[in-house]
Amino acid sequence: MRKEKDKIKEEKKALQKEQAKQKRLANKDKPKKTKKEEKLENPEFPYIDEVPKELLEGKHIFIDPGKRTLFSMMDDDGNYFSYTTQLLYL
């Protein structure tokens, strides 16, 4: 009974090693991507002109951060709000 379990474990280990070896060989031919390339491929915050039209349906608020004006915001109707450093200390 014990020998059978040990044999099954060894076979499983050998199979896992073989699968890992095949995976390494398959990935060897593929060029490696750097983190910068991966980020460019799937950015966390894409540029507005890169977003598909389907995702831009509905109401929106556009925000632009800056140095002097911490936030400049505008909605679809053209309403504009600016949060400056002077407003920060009021």
FENKABEL-V711626 format. One line per field, one symbol per residue. ss: DSSP state (A for helix, B for strand, O for the rest). phi: phi as a letter, one per 20 degrees, with the letter a starting at -180 (. if undefined). psi: psi as a letter, one per 40 degrees, with the letter a starting at -180 (. if undefined). Layout:
BEGIN
ss->???
phi->???
psi->???
END
This chain:
BEGIN
ss->OAAAAAAAAAAAAAAAAAAAAAAAAAAAOOOOOOAAAAAAAOOOOOOAAAOOAAAAOOOOBBBBBOOOBBBBBBBOOOOBBBBBAAAAOO
phi->.fffffffffffffffffffffffffffffffeefffffffcffcffffeefgfeefoeccdccfbefegcdcbdfenfcccddffffef
psi->ddddddddddddddddddddddddddeddhiihidddddddgidgiideehiddeeiaiihhhhiaddhdhhihadeehhhhhidddde.
END
